[in-house]
Amino acid sequence: MIELRHLNKTYENAEPLKDVSATVNDGDVIAVIGPSGTGKSTLLRCINLLEKPTGGQIFLDGEEITARGYDARRARRKMGMVFQSFNLFGHLTVIENLMIPPMDLLGKSRQEAYDAGIELLRRVGLRDKALNYPDELSGGQQQRVAIARTLAMDPEIILLDEPTSALDPTMVNEVQSVICDLSRTGKTMMIVTHEMNFARSISNRIFYMDESGIYEDGTPEEIFERPKGERTRRFIRQLRVLEFTVDSPGFDFVEAGVKIDRYCQQNDVAPKEKYRVRLAIEELVQQILLPRMPAPDIRVAVEHDPRDGSTAVSAAYAGERFDPKNTDNELSYALLMSTTEELTYSYDAEKELPNRVALKVR
């Protein structure tokens, strides 16, 4: 139904979307997740043509809606959008908010629009609020009215941009319940959300967005239980990460040590564990890897999991296959192994840094 081909969106000081390609099938319910500032809302606004893409193409039912001269109103008749803010007309009653769009845009009679609006309010649990004004409703109720107003246009596709982010936590469940009911109607939906449990329960696909694009696309089980991408894994597991790259024989390990100390302090890493983190990096990177590399390229990462308090260290590096256990520096390897519960080595020739060592600090 929707096809994105090499989509780009550039602002003066930012590029939220870069070479994004994806297909959204009829009936898909896609949750769009990822860190703030990774283009999630921009993606929805480009699909709905509220933002004009800088480059690339968008196809809707096989027709290019980004083509020069295309009337955006034609696409919007098929797509409804629910925003973070409710955008209701304060001078109109709830039922009038639902009646005006189908009367003005679809040519429905006043009676047809009224009957359909009352039925939609019943579906979202607000039949008794039809004659109230928006400011007489709670935030959760206003958002449910906004959803009902979108449905009044009978769209084939519904785009929801953080529909619960502006709500008090006590109101989130009531809106999520309405969206869950809506997801079972067979309509195509894309939902930007920061609620991970909600994303997992409502969708058949997940877009994890990072690095200005769809970094990983998969089922909820794949994304939440078996993520393939490193950034996906860190986001899903809420890992706190410190990264630095050793790119010269004279790399300043003293400064790196200061950063590690600060990172450990900020994340409440125990002193003994902090010592093992620093020892692991010193023995692995300084004593084992660096002497083998005239032009080093070693990407070091420290990951702390606040859920169980565990800390891991990894190093990805260039060059031929080299497993640290094959080092001639037996003392450093023994010290390295004393810091870890588990150490794994892998090699993937397709990657920029094909060697990778990962260890879990004791």
C-alpha positions as CSV (number, residue, x, y, z in Angstrom):
1,M,0.0,0.0,0.0
2,I,2.8,2.5,0.9
3,E,6.2,2.3,-0.6
4,L,9.1,4.5,0.4
5,R,12.1,4.7,-2.0
6,H,15.3,6.4,-0.9
7,L,13.4,9.0,1.1
8,N,15.3,12.0,2.4
9,K,14.4,15.0,4.5
10,T,17.0,17.7,5.2
11,Y,16.7,20.8,7.3
12,E,19.3,23.6,7.5
13,N,21.1,22.0,10.5
14,A,19.8,18.4,10.5
15,E,19.0,15.4,8.3
16,P,16.3,13.4,10.1
17,L,15.7,11.0,7.2
18,K,18.4,9.7,4.9
19,D,17.9,7.1,2.1
20,V,14.9,5.5,3.8
21,S,13.3,2.6,1.9
22,A,10.4,0.5,3.2
23,T,7.1,-1.1,2.2
24,V,4.0,-1.0,4.4
25,N,1.5,-3.7,3.4
26,D,-2.3,-3.6,3.6
27,G,-3.4,-4.3,7.2
28,D,0.1,-3.8,8.7
29,V,0.1,-2.4,12.2
30,I,3.6,-0.9,12.5
31,A,5.0,0.6,15.7
32,V,7.8,3.1,15.1
33,I,10.3,3.2,18.0
34,G,13.7,4.7,18.7
35,P,15.6,7.4,20.5
36,S,14.4,11.0,20.4
37,G,15.5,12.9,17.3
38,T,15.8,10.0,14.9
39,G,13.2,11.0,12.4
40,K,10.1,9.1,13.7
41,S,7.6,11.9,13.5
42,T,9.2,13.3,10.4
43,L,8.7,10.0,8.7
44,L,4.9,10.1,9.4
45,R,4.6,13.8,8.4
46,C,6.4,13.0,5.1
47,I,4.1,10.1,4.4
48,N,1.1,12.3,5.0
49,L,2.8,15.1,2.9
50,L,2.6,17.5,5.9
51,E,6.4,17.8,5.3
52,K,7.7,17.8,1.8
53,P,10.5,15.2,1.3
54,T,13.8,16.7,0.2
55,G,14.4,13.7,-2.0
56,G,13.2,10.2,-2.9
57,Q,9.7,8.9,-3.7
58,I,6.5,7.9,-1.8
59,F,4.0,5.6,-3.6
60,L,0.4,5.1,-2.3
61,D,-1.4,2.2,-4.0
62,G,1.1,2.3,-6.8
63,E,0.7,6.1,-7.4
64,E,3.6,8.4,-6.7
65,I,2.3,11.0,-4.3
66,T,5.6,13.0,-4.3
67,A,5.4,13.6,-8.0
68,R,5.3,17.2,-9.1
69,G,1.8,18.6,-9.3
70,Y,0.2,15.8,-7.3
71,D,-2.8,17.0,-5.2
72,A,-1.9,16.2,-1.6
73,R,-5.6,16.2,-0.7
74,R,-6.1,13.0,-2.6
75,A,-3.6,11.2,-0.4
76,R,-5.1,12.7,2.7
77,R,-8.5,11.3,1.9
78,K,-7.0,7.9,2.3
79,M,-4.8,8.8,5.4
80,G,-5.8,10.1,8.8
81,M,-3.4,11.5,11.3
82,V,-3.6,11.7,15.1
83,F,-1.1,14.1,16.6
84,Q,0.5,14.5,20.0
85,S,-1.7,17.5,20.6
86,F,-5.4,17.0,20.2
87,N,-6.0,19.9,17.7
88,L,-9.7,20.0,18.4
89,F,-11.8,23.1,17.7
90,G,-12.5,24.7,21.0
91,H,-15.5,26.6,19.8
92,L,-17.3,23.5,18.6
93,T,-18.9,20.7,20.6
94,V,-17.4,17.2,20.4
95,I,-20.0,16.0,17.9
96,E,-19.5,19.1,15.7
97,N,-15.7,18.4,15.7
98,L,-16.6,15.0,14.2
99,M,-19.2,16.2,11.8
100,I,-17.4,19.1,10.1
101,P,-14.6,17.2,8.2
102,P,-16.9,14.6,6.5
103,M,-19.4,17.3,5.6
104,D,-16.8,19.6,4.1
105,L,-14.5,17.1,2.5
106,L,-16.7,14.1,1.8
107,G,-19.9,15.8,1.0
108,K,-21.9,14.0,3.6
109,S,-25.2,15.4,4.8
110,R,-25.6,16.8,8.3
111,Q,-27.7,13.9,9.4
112,E,-25.2,11.3,7.9
113,A,-22.3,13.0,9.6
114,Y,-24.2,13.2,12.9
115,D,-25.2,9.5,12.9
116,A,-21.7,8.4,12.0
117,G,-20.2,10.7,14.6
118,I,-22.4,9.4,17.4
119,E,-21.5,5.8,16.5
120,L,-17.8,6.7,16.6
121,L,-18.1,8.3,20.0
122,R,-19.8,5.2,21.2
123,R,-16.9,3.1,19.9
124,V,-14.4,5.3,21.9
125,G,-16.6,5.3,25.0
126,L,-17.7,9.0,24.8
127,R,-21.3,8.8,23.6
128,D,-22.4,10.9,26.6
129,K,-19.9,13.7,25.8
130,A,-21.3,14.5,22.4
131,L,-22.6,18.0,23.4
132,N,-19.6,18.9,25.6
133,Y,-16.9,21.3,24.5
134,P,-13.2,20.0,24.3
135,D,-12.1,22.1,27.4
136,E,-14.7,20.2,29.5
137,L,-12.9,16.9,28.8
138,S,-9.8,15.3,30.3
139,G,-6.7,14.9,28.1
140,G,-7.4,11.3,27.6
141,Q,-11.0,12.0,26.5
142,Q,-9.8,14.7,24.1
143,Q,-7.4,12.3,22.5
144,R,-10.1,9.7,22.1
145,V,-12.2,12.4,20.4
146,A,-9.3,13.2,18.1
147,I,-9.1,9.5,17.1
148,A,-12.8,9.4,16.5
149,R,-12.5,12.5,14.3
150,T,-9.8,10.8,12.3
151,L,-12.1,7.8,11.9
152,A,-14.9,10.0,10.7
153,M,-13.1,10.4,7.4
154,D,-13.0,6.6,7.0
155,P,-9.3,6.5,6.2
156,E,-7.6,3.4,4.8
157,I,-4.4,4.3,6.7
158,I,-4.1,5.8,10.2
159,L,-0.9,7.5,11.3
160,L,-0.5,8.2,15.0
161,D,2.3,10.4,16.3
162,E,3.0,9.8,20.0
163,P,-0.7,9.7,20.7
164,T,-0.2,9.3,24.5
165,S,2.9,11.5,25.1
166,A,0.9,14.6,26.1
167,L,-1.2,12.7,28.6
168,D,-1.1,12.3,32.3
169,P,0.1,8.7,33.1
170,T,-3.4,7.9,34.5
171,M,-5.0,8.6,31.1
172,V,-2.6,6.6,28.9
173,N,-4.3,3.3,29.3
174,E,-7.7,4.5,28.1
175,V,-6.3,5.9,24.9
176,Q,-4.1,2.8,24.3
177,S,-7.2,0.6,24.8
178,V,-9.0,2.5,22.0
179,I,-6.0,2.2,19.7
180,C,-5.7,-1.6,20.5
181,D,-9.4,-2.0,19.5
182,L,-8.8,0.0,16.3
183,S,-5.8,-2.2,15.4
184,R,-8.0,-5.2,15.2
185,T,-10.3,-3.7,12.5
186,G,-7.9,-4.5,9.6
187,K,-6.9,-0.9,8.9
188,T,-3.3,-0.1,8.1
189,M,-1.6,1.8,11.0
190,M,1.7,3.3,11.8
191,I,2.2,4.4,15.4
192,V,5.1,6.4,16.7
193,T,5.4,5.5,20.4
194,H,7.9,5.4,23.3
195,E,5.7,2.9,25.2
196,M,7.6,-0.4,24.5
197,N,5.0,-2.8,26.0
198,F,2.3,-1.0,24.0
199,A,4.4,-1.2,20.8
200,R,5.0,-4.9,21.3
201,S,1.4,-5.8,22.1
202,I,-0.3,-3.8,19.3
203,S,1.9,-4.4,16.2
204,N,2.8,-7.1,13.7
205,R,5.9,-5.1,12.7
206,I,8.4,-2.8,14.4
207,F,10.4,-0.1,12.7
208,Y,13.4,0.7,15.0
209,M,14.7,4.1,13.8
210,D,18.2,5.3,14.3
211,E,21.0,6.9,12.2
212,S,18.4,8.9,10.2
213,G,16.6,5.8,8.9
214,I,14.9,2.5,9.6
215,Y,17.8,0.8,11.3
216,E,15.9,-2.5,11.8
217,D,12.6,-3.8,10.6
218,G,11.1,-7.0,12.1
219,T,8.4,-8.7,14.1
220,P,7.9,-7.7,17.7
221,E,9.5,-11.0,18.7
222,E,12.5,-10.4,16.5
223,I,13.0,-6.8,17.7
224,F,12.4,-7.3,21.4
225,E,13.9,-10.8,21.9
226,R,16.4,-11.3,19.1
227,P,17.5,-7.8,17.8
228,K,20.2,-8.0,15.1
229,G,21.5,-4.5,15.2
230,E,23.8,-3.3,18.0
231,R,21.8,0.0,18.4
232,T,18.5,-1.9,18.5
233,R,19.8,-4.2,21.2
234,R,21.1,-1.3,23.3
235,F,17.8,0.6,23.0
236,I,15.6,-2.3,23.8
237,R,17.6,-3.3,26.8
238,Q,18.0,0.4,27.9
239,L,21.7,0.0,28.1
240,R,23.9,3.0,29.2
241,V,26.8,3.1,26.8
242,L,30.2,4.7,26.7
243,E,32.2,4.5,23.4
244,F,35.6,5.6,22.2
245,T,37.9,4.7,19.3
246,V,41.6,4.0,19.7
247,D,42.9,5.3,16.4
248,S,46.6,5.8,17.0
249,P,49.5,4.2,18.9
250,G,49.7,7.4,21.0
251,F,46.0,7.3,22.1
252,D,45.4,9.1,25.4
253,F,44.4,6.2,27.7
254,V,44.6,8.6,30.7
255,E,41.8,10.7,29.4
256,A,39.9,7.6,28.4
257,G,40.3,6.4,32.0
258,V,38.8,9.6,33.3
259,K,35.8,9.2,31.0
260,I,35.4,5.6,32.3
261,D,35.5,6.7,35.9
262,R,32.9,9.4,35.2
263,Y,30.7,7.0,33.3
264,C,30.9,4.5,36.2
265,Q,30.1,7.1,38.8
266,Q,27.1,8.4,36.8
267,N,25.7,4.9,36.5
268,D,26.4,3.7,40.1
269,V,28.9,1.0,39.0
270,A,30.5,-0.5,42.1
271,P,34.2,0.4,42.7
272,K,35.3,-3.2,42.3
273,E,33.5,-3.5,39.0
274,K,34.9,-0.2,37.8
275,Y,38.4,-1.5,38.5
276,R,37.7,-4.6,36.5
277,V,36.3,-2.6,33.6
278,R,39.5,-0.5,33.5
279,L,41.7,-3.6,33.8
280,A,39.8,-5.4,31.1
281,I,40.3,-2.5,28.7
282,E,43.9,-2.0,29.6
283,E,44.9,-5.7,29.1
284,L,42.7,-6.3,26.0
285,V,43.3,-3.0,24.1
286,Q,46.6,-1.7,25.4
287,Q,48.5,-4.9,26.0
288,I,47.1,-7.4,23.5
289,L,45.6,-5.6,20.5
290,L,47.5,-2.3,20.2
291,P,51.0,-3.9,19.9
292,R,49.7,-5.8,16.8
293,M,48.4,-2.8,15.0
294,P,50.7,-0.1,13.4
295,A,47.6,1.8,12.4
296,P,45.0,0.8,15.0
297,D,41.3,1.1,14.5
298,I,39.7,-0.3,17.7
299,R,36.2,0.7,18.7
300,V,35.7,0.2,22.5
301,A,32.3,0.1,24.2
302,V,31.3,-0.2,27.8
303,E,27.6,-1.1,28.4
304,H,25.9,-1.0,31.8
305,D,22.5,-2.6,32.2
306,P,20.6,-0.7,35.0
307,R,18.1,-3.5,35.3
308,D,20.5,-6.1,36.7
309,G,23.5,-4.0,37.4
310,S,25.8,-5.9,35.0
311,T,28.5,-4.3,32.9
312,A,30.0,-5.5,29.6
313,V,33.0,-4.4,27.6
314,S,33.4,-5.0,23.9
315,A,36.1,-4.1,21.3
316,A,35.6,-4.3,17.5
317,Y,38.8,-3.9,15.4
318,A,40.2,-4.0,11.9
319,G,42.7,-6.4,10.4
320,E,43.0,-10.1,9.8
321,R,41.3,-12.6,12.0
322,F,42.8,-12.5,15.5
323,D,41.4,-14.1,18.6
324,P,42.9,-12.7,21.8
325,K,43.3,-16.2,23.2
326,N,46.0,-16.7,20.6
327,T,48.1,-13.9,21.9
328,D,51.7,-14.4,23.0
329,N,51.1,-12.1,26.0
330,E,50.0,-14.9,28.4
331,L,50.1,-12.6,31.5
332,S,47.8,-10.0,30.0
333,Y,45.4,-12.7,28.8
334,A,45.3,-14.3,32.2
335,L,44.6,-10.9,33.8
336,L,41.9,-10.2,31.2
337,M,40.2,-13.5,32.0
338,S,40.3,-12.7,35.7
339,T,38.0,-9.8,35.0
340,T,35.3,-11.7,33.2
341,E,32.5,-14.2,33.6
342,E,32.3,-14.8,29.9
343,L,34.4,-13.9,26.9
344,T,33.4,-14.4,23.3
345,Y,35.2,-13.7,20.0
346,S,33.7,-13.5,16.6
347,Y,34.8,-12.6,13.0
348,D,32.6,-11.2,10.2
349,A,34.5,-10.4,7.0
350,E,31.5,-8.3,5.8
351,K,31.8,-5.7,8.5
352,E,34.0,-2.7,8.6
353,L,35.6,-3.9,11.8
354,P,35.4,-7.7,11.3
355,N,36.9,-8.7,14.7
356,R,34.9,-8.5,17.8
357,V,35.6,-9.4,21.4
358,A,32.8,-9.2,24.0
359,L,33.1,-9.9,27.7
360,K,30.9,-9.6,30.7
361,V,32.6,-8.1,33.7
362,R,32.5,-10.1,37.0
